[in-house]
Amino acid sequence: MTVVHDPDDARIRYRQLTALLAAGLEVTYAAPFEASHRRPPEGVTAVDLPRAAGRQRFTAISAARRLLHRIGPEHDLALLHDPELLLAVPGLDRRTSPRVVWDVHEDTAAALRMKSWLPRPVRPLTGAAVRAAERWAERRCSLLLAEEGYQDRFRRPHAVVPNSVPVPDEKPPPPGAERVVYLGRITRARGALEMIELGRRLAPEVRLELIGPADGDVAGPIAHAHTEGWIEHHGFVPNRQALALLPGALAGLALLHDEPNYAVSRPTKVMEYMACGVPVVTTPNAAAADLVGRYHSGTVVPFGDVGAAETAIRTLRADRERRERLGASGWSAALADLDWRTDGRQFAELIRAWSLGEQTVPQ
């Protein structure tokens, strides 16, 4: 169940849901299909919910709460993907309700400090409320963490299903020299303005392709840059089709700002670039820099330094041997350590065990 994420969210739709169906589990998928203009995937019982966006969340959360209380007893387990949905849990009859699992995708308190729709004066109070909610959820729900680093926020150890990615068995084509890619939601904090300037500097020799939806406050500048020919903005593309646009690129960008929410979470885009044999150019957020440094899969540039990013890309473009070495190293590492096929099977086994009422102990 989600009211915040796009129903085609990569972790939910293309990883977790696919793993559950492959394991033979019956799944009801409650999400904002109509509001997001998405068709439900095959193989599930789909239930449409309103979408929670900005400050307009009450209607969606209320609808989710009614749905959970109405159909929850028909299910063995309810997997919630939004912290807002914890508000739907109180009042469930423990004798008849399903086991409730909260999939912790991010550091919610840190993420809220980055939301433009949340007034700055209330952000510290909201963060404190989130921490209190997390302590309550730890007592009432089972927790599933997307990162080992999230353990420090909780008092007890919890199961971790890493946010890994599908990795092709066959070695991808070598990096080319004509285009640079970015995959994911486009926001200020994820380097939208820096990428616009970078595209301006690289054009027309190198094409910068942005694959993903742009937040409202950067949508105008992105559209202008696209019109000027500095970037090519594909907009939202379903994950599987988006991944097909990555192989053969000169580099993949992860120019995230220095934000607490990015320090611990491994950027999925970095792992996706590696899985597709594309060298990474990233800012020095700890998790991203660790992936690049440990696996020799790219270059780290300073926060907000467009010149350094440009130099890194032009250096890769001039050195075919180096970019092919970085791309091959990234793919090999992803295949060995970051493959969702392995983590997905473990995820489905854990959900099956929890559905049967087993008390698993995180390893």
N, C-alpha and C positions, 0 to 999 in steps of 0.2 A: 504494500500500500504506500502510495506517495501522492501528495498534493502539491509538492514544490518542484520536483524534478520533471523534466520532459519524459513522457512515456518511453521514448527511444533512448533514454540515458544509457550510456555504454555499460556501466557496472551493473545496473538493474536489468536492462532488457537483453543485452548481448552477452553478458557473462553469467550472472546469477540465474536468470530465468532459463537460459539455454541449458545450464548445468542441471537444474532441477528437472526439466522435462526429459533430458537425456537419461537421468537416473530413474525415470518412470514415476515421478511424483505428480499428483494432480494439483494444479495451481489455479487460484483465482487471482487475477491481476487487477487491482483497483487503482486507477490513475486518471489524470485529466486528459483523456483522449480527445474529446471534442474541443476543449479550449486550446489544445496544442495542435489541433488539426492532424492528429495521428490515427492510423488504423491499428486496432489491437492485433498483437501477434497471433499466429495460429497456435493451436494446442492448449489455450488457456480459456478459462471462463473470465470474460472481461466485464468490469463494472466501471462506468464513467463517474468521475468525481469533478467538482469544480477545481479550478487552479488557484493556489495561494500565491499572490504576487504583491511585493511591496508591503504596504500597510493593510491591504485588503485580504485578510486571512481568516476572519471569523467565519464567513460562510463556508469556506472549504473545510476548515477544521470541524465545524459543526456537522457537516454532511458526512465526513469521515467517521466521526464519533458515532453517529446514528447507524452507519453501515457496519462498523465493527461490533456494536452491541447487538445488531440484528442478525448478522450472518456469522459472527464469530463462533458461536457454539457449533456450527456445522463444520468447523475446521479444527485441525489438530494444532496448528501453529499460525500466528500472525506475525509477519515480518514487516516492521515499520522502517521507512527510509528517511523520515524527516523528524527532527526534534520536536516540531510543532505537534506531531501526532501523539506525543506522550500525553497531551491533554485529552486524548480520546480514551485513555486506559482507565482512569478512575471510574469506579462504579461497575466494572465488569465483575460478574459472579465468578469467583475463583473455582467453584465446583463445576461449572459448565463452560467457562470461557477457554479459548485456546491459550497455549503458551505464547506469551508475547516476547518477541525478540526485536531489539532496536539495533539496526545496522548503523554504526557510528562511522560516517564518511569523512568527517572533518572535525577540526577544533571549532565548535559552534560559537563559543564566546569570542574567539579571535576573529572568526568570520564576520560576526555581527558588527565589529568595529569598522569593517570595511564597507558596510552597506550604506549607500547614499540616501536611501529612503528612511533611514533611522536617524532621528535628530541627535546631534552630537551630545547634548547635555544628558541624554538618557542612556547612552551607550554603556557607561560604566555600571549603571544599575542593571541594565539588561544582561551584561556579562555575569554579574553576581547571581542573577536569577537563573541563568543557564547552568551555572555550577551547582546551584541548589537542586535544579531539576535532574542533573546528572547523578547526584547522590541519591535522589529518590528513585530514579530509574534503575540504579544498581541494586536497590533492594527489591523492586517490584518486577523487573524484567530480566531476561537473559540478554547479555550484551555481546555483540559481534563487532570487532574492531577492524578497520581497514588498514591500520598501521600499528606496528609494535610500539611506536613512540606515544600512542594514545594511552598506553597502560598507566602512565604517570598521573593521569587525571582521575584515576579511580583507586579505590582502597583495596580491591581484590583483583587477582589476575582474571582475564577474560579471554575467550577464544578470539583468535586473529585469523582473518581470511584476507591475505594481502591483496591490494588493488593491482594485481598483475594483469597481463595483456595476452591475447592470442598471438602466438609466434609461429610463422610458417616453418615447416620442416625444410623446405627447399630454400637455399640461399638466395636472397633477393638480388636484383640487378645492382651493379655498382652505382655509387652516387654520380650524377651528371654535373654539369657546370652551368646550367641555364636558369634554374629556379630554386628558390628557398621557400619552405613551407612553415605554416603555423597551424596547429589543430587544437580547437577548443573554444570555449566562450571567450569573446573579445571584450576586455574591460580595461579601465585605466590601470588597475593594480596588476594586471597581467601583461602590461606593456603595450597597450594599444597605440598610444601616441608615439612611443619610441619606434614601433614597427612602421607607422606611417612615414616618419622621417627617414627611417632606414630604407624603406621602399623608394622614397624620392631620390635618395643618394645612389641607390643601386641601379635604378632604371636608366636606360633601357637594356643595359648589358645583362642584368639578372632580374628575373620576374619574382616578386614576392607574392605568394598566394596565401590568403587567410581563409581558413576553412572552419566556419562556425558562426553562430549568431553574435551580433554586436549589441552590447547594452545600450540603453537609450541615450546616455550622456556622451557616448562616443560614436553613435550611429551616424550622425551628421558628418563628422570628420572622416569616418571610414568611407562613406558614400562619395564624398568629395575626392578623396585620394583615389578611389576606384575610377571615377570619371576622368581624373587627370592622367591615369595610366601609371600611377606610382605603385599601386597594388592591384591584385585581382582578388576580389572578395566573392567567395563562393556562397556565403551564407550558411544556414544550417544544412548539413548533409548527414544522413543516417550513418552510424558508425562504420558499418562494413564498407559502404561506398566511400566514406571519407578515408579510411585506411588504404584503399586502393589508389588514392591520389598521392600517397607518400613515397613509394619506392622510386628510386632514380633521382630524388631531389639532392641538391648540393648540400643542404643543411636543414635542420629542423630547429625552430626557435622556441625558447622558453625564457623570455625576458621578464619574468615575474619580479615585482617589487619586493623590498625587504619588509615583509609582513609576517607576524607571528604564525598565521594560519598556513604559510607556505614553508615554514622552517622544518616542520616534522613530516608533513605529507609528501610522499614521493609524487611528483607531477606525472600523471598518467601519460601525458603527451611525450615526456622524455623517454619513457619505456616503449611507447608506440613508435617513436622515431628509431630507437635501437632495434626493435623487432623487425622494422622494415629496412634495416641496413643504411639508415640515414645518419650522418654525423650530427651531433647536438651542439648548439650554441646556447648556453644558459648563463643566467646570473647566479651569484654564489649563495643562493639559499642552500642550507646544509644538506637537505635530502637530495636535491638535484645535483649539487656539486659532488656528493658522495657517489652517486651513480656514474657520473662522467669520469671522476677520478679513479674509482675502483676498477671500472671496466675499460678505461682508456677509449671512451666512445665519443669524445668531443672536446669542446673548449669552454672555459669559464671566463666570462667578462664581467666587469664591475656593474653594479646597479646603475641604471639610468644613463649608461655611457654608450650612446649611439655610435660614436666614432670607433670605440673598441669592437663593437659588434660588426661594424662595417669592415674593419681591418681583419677580423677573424674570418669573415666570409670571403673576402677577396684573397686572403692567404690560402684558404681551402680551394678556391677556384683555380689558383695558380699552381697548386701542388696535387696533381691527380693521385700520385702514390699515397700521399698522406690521407686524403679524404677516403680513398678506398680501404686503407688500413683501419681507419676509425670506424667506418661503416661495417666492415666485416667483424671487427672486435665487438661492436655493439650487438650485432645479430647473434653471434656465438654466445655472448653472455646472457642475452635475453632468452635464448633457447634453453640454456642450462639452468637459469635461476629465476626467470621472471615470467614463466609460461602459465597462463590461466588454465590450460588443460590439466595441469597437476593440481593447482589450487582449487579449480572448479570441482574436481572429483571429491576433494576433501571437504569443500563447502557443502556439497549435496549430501555426503555421508553424515556431516554434523547436523544438518537440518532434518534428515531422516531420523537420526538418533533422538534429537530433541522432540520431534513430532511423536515419537513412541514413548516419551516420558523419561528417557534416560538422562541421568545426571552426569554429563561429561565433565572432565577436568581438563582445562587448557594445559597443553604441553609446553 
